[in-house]
Amino acid sequence: MVGADVWHAHCVKLDADGIARFGRTQTGVAHCPCSNMRLASGIAPVRQMQAEGVRVGLGVDGSASNDGASLLGETRQAMLLSRLLPESAQTPGMMSARDALALATRGGAAVLGRDDIGQIAVGMAADIVAFDVRGLAHAGAQTDPVAALVFCSPMQVSMSMVNGNVLVQDGYFSRLDLHGLVGRHNQLAARLCNGDAA
């Protein structure tokens, strides 16, 4: 299946003809680098896809192949993995931190066919995350906050706003009893591990 309303996950085995077809048909790809590395399934030729006009965003896949489910972690791994593939006249050079962040934001919006998300601009949904880069892990990285965000260890979200509503403030969910939910989750997980599904 191909088309502007279709996207495929992974695409680590997509050849040049498939890439060209995806580009012609505006078929999207959700690149899941951490999952692909964990499963040793291959490296998606993201830069070749982009050069052919394929809409590419990032995904975290599922818990069976990605325990972290961190989009920021996927952003970093996408950038680093792209540097392992050989360059050619048809393929742009190494992915920069900004390229990787664009893949995670604007790229994801394009794959989903959403023109109201993916960047901070007038008329767009107010979906914003903020990170605190003042800590020791980011010392010396203040000259380029985007590079710090992508190259340094993935960090916890300091503030998250969805459609203008703040859901995370100072690193804590503002609308959920997170401690209660985690406690309940741990109880259920223990019951499942002990064979008590009731």
Summary of the structure (lengths in Angstrom):
residues: 198
radius of gyration: 18.8
end to end distance: 41.1
largest distance: 59.9
contacts: 533
relative contact order: 0.10
helix: 38%
strand: 14%
